[in-house]
């Protein structure tokens, strides 16, 4: 399945997770947000909010084909 990842603020890396465009990832069925975070080379401790298709989720959320995932770090007063 293919999902699309977008990162914000300090999580941005044009090679693995950009903010201007989404970065596509091919994952196996049943993989989670946590699996995608690891695949993108990010640490869970870096991420304050994970969003899938506009809803805040946890790292155990199972992804499906076509999902749009956004990741944001703790910034400011978060």
LUMVEX-709064 format. One record per residue: residue number from 1; x, y, z of N, C-alpha, C, O, CB in turn. Coordinates in pm, whole numbers, plus 50000, padded with zeros to 5 digits. Each point is the difference from the previous one (the first is absolute). Glycine has a CB too. Layout:
<tifis>
num; n_px; n_py; n_pz; ca_px; ca_py; ca_pz; c_px; c_py; c_pz; o_px; o_py; o_pz; cb_px; cb_py; cb_pz
NUM; X; Y; Z; X; Y; Z; X; Y; Z; X; Y; Z; X; Y; Z
...
</tifis>
This chain:
<tifis>
num; n_px; n_py; n_pz; ca_px; ca_py; ca_pz; c_px; c_py; c_pz; o_px; o_py; o_pz; cb_px; cb_py; cb_pz
1; 50084; 49883; 50000; 49916; 50117; 50000; 50089; 50124; 50000; 50115; 49996; 50044; 49700; 49880; 50078
2; 50130; 50233; 49828; 50076; 50125; 49995; 49932; 50101; 50092; 49879; 50020; 49994; 50199; 49934; 49767
3; 50005; 50111; 50323; 49953; 50108; 50087; 50085; 50123; 49971; 50105; 49991; 49936; 49817; 49846; 50245
4; 50031; 50277; 49867; 50070; 50125; 49972; 50027; 50072; 50131; 49909; 50022; 50080; 49981; 49996; 49693
5; 50236; 50019; 50248; 50045; 50059; 50125; 50039; 50145; 49982; 50066; 50037; 49902; 50012; 49738; 50173
6; 49880; 50308; 50019; 50036; 50141; 50002; 50046; 50034; 50142; 49935; 49963; 50097; 49898; 50095; 49716
7; 50281; 50012; 50197; 50054; 50039; 50130; 50003; 50151; 50013; 50001; 50073; 49901; 50136; 49718; 50106
8; 49865; 50253; 50117; 49999; 50143; 50027; 50114; 50038; 50093; 50049; 49918; 50078; 49704; 50085; 49889
9; 50288; 50122; 50024; 50099; 50062; 50088; 50132; 49923; 50001; 50056; 49973; 49894; 49756; 50114; 50247
10; 50236; 49877; 49977; 50131; 49937; 50013; 50007; 49857; 49948; 50109; 49944; 49990; 49925; 50201; 50206
11; 49851; 49795; 49770; 50000; 49863; 49947; 50029; 49994; 49850; 50024; 49892; 49945; 49813; 50049; 50233
12; 50161; 50174; 49757; 50015; 50005; 49855; 50139; 49953; 49957; 50102; 50043; 50054; 49734; 50146; 49937
13; 50164; 49723; 49911; 50120; 49955; 49932; 49958; 49974; 49856; 49924; 49907; 49975; 50182; 49989; 50238
14; 49940; 50183; 49691; 49954; 49986; 49862; 50013; 49859; 49943; 49927; 49965; 49907; 50136; 50271; 50063
15; 50027; 49684; 50083; 50021; 49865; 49947; 49900; 49899; 50055; 49964; 49904; 49930; 50277; 50152; 50048
16; 49713; 49963; 50146; 49916; 49899; 50064; 49863; 50049; 50041; 49907; 49920; 50015; 50299; 49977; 50063
17; 49778; 50234; 49941; 49872; 50052; 50050; 49997; 50151; 49984; 50053; 50073; 50085; 49927; 49736; 50080
18; 49960; 50237; 49727; 50000; 50143; 49970; 49869; 50065; 50043; 49905; 49930; 50034; 50251; 50028; 49774
19; 49839; 50173; 50189; 49878; 50073; 50034; 49933; 50062; 49878; 49880; 50029; 50003; 50217; 50016; 50221
20; 49979; 49976; 49669; 49942; 50061; 49880; 49913; 49900; 49924; 49888; 50031; 49960; 50311; 50123; 50025
21; 49853; 49730; 49996; 49930; 49891; 49933; 50003; 49879; 50092; 50083; 49992; 50091; 49978; 50095; 49677
22; 49850; 49819; 50208; 50006; 49878; 50079; 50109; 49908; 49946; 50036; 50006; 49883; 49718; 50014; 50171
23; 50296; 49896; 50033; 50099; 49900; 49962; 49930; 49865; 49999; 49947; 49957; 50102; 50245; 50178; 49997
24; 49807; 49796; 49785; 49931; 49871; 49994; 50084; 49888; 50064; 50122; 49999; 49990; 49762; 50077; 49801
25; 50047; 49833; 50274; 50063; 49881; 50059; 49917; 49878; 49963; 49877; 50003; 50011; 50220; 50132; 50181
26; 49969; 49759; 49766; 49935; 49872; 49978; 50015; 49918; 50127; 50111; 49976; 50046; 49934; 50030; 49703
27; 49842; 49953; 50308; 49999; 49922; 50123; 49925; 49870; 49979; 49920; 49987; 49907; 50093; 50224; 50229
28; 50012; 49694; 49951; 49924; 49876; 50000; 49867; 50021; 50069; 49989; 50085; 50089; 50223; 49780; 49910
29; 49687; 50059; 49962; 49871; 50007; 50068; 50019; 49975; 50149; 50082; 49916; 50040; 49800; 50007; 49751
30; 50043; 50149; 50291; 50005; 49981; 50144; 50105; 50084; 50070; 50009; 49997; 50123; 49911; 49777; 49836
31; 50161; 50301; 49966; 50101; 50082; 50066; 49935; 50123; 50063; 49893; 50044; 49959; 50282; 49876; 49878
32; 49892; 50133; 50265; 49945; 50106; 50083; 50072; 50133; 49979; 50100; 50008; 49929; 49834; 49821; 50238
33; 50012; 50274; 49897; 50067; 50130; 50000; 50140; 49985; 50058; 50095; 50060; 49948; 49683; 50059; 50075
34; 50237; 49804; 50084; 50131; 49977; 50060; 50098; 49935; 49903; 50118; 50035; 49999; 49769; 49943; 50220
35; 50064; 49929; 49700; 50086; 49937; 49899; 50047; 50104; 49898; 50116; 50000; 49959; 49762; 49781; 50072
36; 50031; 50306; 49928; 50035; 50104; 49902; 50100; 50099; 50059; 50095; 50040; 49933; 49678; 49936; 49962
37; 50207; 50062; 50230; 50093; 50091; 50068; 50141; 49941; 50000; 50097; 50069; 49969; 49716; 50017; 50177
38; 50197; 49787; 49888; 50130; 49933; 50001; 50060; 49996; 49860; 50119; 50026; 49982; 49806; 49834; 50214
39; 49994; 50106; 49705; 50047; 49992; 49861; 50050; 50135; 49950; 50093; 50006; 49919; 49745; 49808; 50040
40; 50100; 50294; 50089; 50041; 50134; 49959; 50124; 50048; 50076; 50050; 50109; 49975; 49712; 49942; 49969
41; 50287; 49866; 50149; 50121; 50035; 50073; 49978; 50098; 50114; 50093; 50067; 50045; 50028; 49891; 49747
42; 49755; 50050; 50255; 49967; 50091; 50110; 49987; 49922; 50130; 49973; 49880; 49999; 49910; 50275; 49841
43; 50135; 49913; 50271; 49980; 49940; 50130; 49864; 50039; 50056; 49957; 50114; 49983; 50291; 49888; 50059
44; 49685; 49905; 50022; 49869; 50031; 50057; 50005; 50118; 50096; 49905; 50078; 50009; 50035; 49682; 49968
45; 50172; 50254; 50093; 50012; 50107; 50098; 50003; 50138; 49934; 49979; 50102; 50067; 50143; 49740; 50083
46; 49905; 50162; 49720; 50003; 50127; 49927; 49861; 50049; 49963; 49983; 50118; 49968; 50240; 49818; 49943
47; 49678; 49976; 50092; 49868; 50030; 49946; 49900; 50025; 50112; 49983; 49918; 50091; 50070; 49942; 49709
48; 49880; 50253; 50190; 49896; 50036; 50097; 49862; 49960; 49949; 49916; 49951; 50076; 50226; 50240; 50004
49; 49835; 49830; 49790; 49869; 49972; 49942; 50016; 49923; 49869; 50081; 50035; 49914; 49825; 50173; 50193
50; 50015; 49684; 49880; 49990; 49925; 49875; 49855; 50012; 49952; 49906; 49981; 50077; 50281; 49855; 49989
51; 49798; 50195; 49807; 49867; 50021; 49942; 49987; 49909; 49878; 50089; 49996; 49915; 49901; 50245; 50169
52; 49899; 49686; 49908; 49971; 49919; 49882; 49867; 50048; 49943; 49897; 49994; 50067; 50231; 49805; 50025
53; 49876; 50248; 49784; 49879; 50046; 49932; 49923; 50101; 50084; 49877; 49996; 50006; 50110; 49786; 49875
54; 50086; 50311; 50184; 49938; 50107; 50074; 49960; 49969; 50144; 49941; 50085; 50067; 49981; 49989; 49718
55; 50108; 49804; 50263; 49965; 49964; 50138; 50125; 49967; 50080; 50090; 49931; 49950; 49689; 49982; 49971
56; 50228; 50137; 50201; 50114; 49969; 50088; 49991; 49854; 50041; 49895; 49951; 50041; 50115; 50288; 50044
57; 50104; 49691; 49903; 50006; 49856; 50028; 50122; 49968; 50085; 50083; 50087; 50027; 49798; 49863; 49755
58; 50130; 49924; 50260; 50119; 49956; 50073; 50088; 49916; 49908; 49965; 49974; 49885; 49907; 50030; 50333
59; 50242; 49955; 49834; 50097; 49926; 49920; 49954; 49859; 49962; 50056; 49939; 49910; 50120; 50192; 50202
60; 49723; 49818; 49955; 49951; 49865; 49973; 49892; 49997; 49893; 49951; 49892; 49965; 50103; 50049; 50269
61; 49907; 50173; 49713; 49897; 50008; 49897; 50047; 49929; 49874; 50107; 50029; 49947; 49809; 50189; 50148
62; 50003; 49689; 49856; 50032; 49925; 49879; 49966; 50087; 49879; 49892; 50058; 49992; 50064; 49720; 50123
63; 50137; 50229; 49793; 49984; 50080; 49879; 49935; 49921; 49888; 50008; 49877; 49996; 50192; 50256; 50070
64; 49734; 49939; 49844; 49939; 49937; 49882; 50046; 50074; 49875; 50050; 50112; 50007; 49749; 49815; 50128
65; 50184; 50009; 49752; 50045; 50055; 49872; 49942; 50140; 49978; 49880; 50022; 50016; 50137; 49745; 49892
66; 50070; 50326; 50054; 49958; 50135; 49969; 49996; 50096; 50117; 49970; 50118; 49981; 49903; 49782; 49841
67; 50157; 50053; 50299; 49997; 50088; 50117; 50100; 50114; 49986; 50108; 49984; 49943; 49822; 49822; 50198
68; 50031; 50310; 49913; 50089; 50116; 50010; 50034; 50018; 50147; 49912; 50022; 50083; 49987; 50090; 49710
69; 50229; 49878; 50238; 50047; 50007; 50138; 50080; 50129; 50017; 50088; 50031; 49919; 49919; 49715; 50101
70; 49963; 50328; 50085; 50074; 50119; 50035; 50064; 49980; 50136; 49939; 49944; 50091; 49906; 50201; 49773
71; 50278; 49901; 50150; 50072; 49988; 50128; 50049; 50139; 50041; 50057; 50074; 49921; 50013; 49687; 50026
72; 49907; 50271; 50182; 50043; 50129; 50052; 50075; 49981; 50130; 49962; 49916; 50082; 49842; 50197; 49808
73; 50301; 49965; 50130; 50077; 49991; 50125; 49936; 50090; 50107; 49911; 50079; 49971; 50302; 49873; 49899
74; 49834; 50033; 50251; 49962; 50092; 50107; 50071; 50131; 49974; 50123; 50003; 49992; 49841; 49809; 50176
75; 49962; 50295; 49819; 50058; 50133; 49978; 49927; 50100; 50089; 49883; 49980; 50035; 50181; 49962; 49726
76; 50003; 50162; 50275; 49937; 50102; 50080; 49942; 49945; 50128; 50073; 49938; 50078; 49877; 50186; 49715
77; 49922; 49896; 50230; 49935; 49958; 50123; 49934; 49864; 49993; 49918; 49967; 50085; 50047; 50269; 49960
78; 50068; 49684; 49854; 49934; 49869; 49984; 50044; 49902; 50104; 49954; 49886; 50001; 50028; 50155; 49758
</tifis>
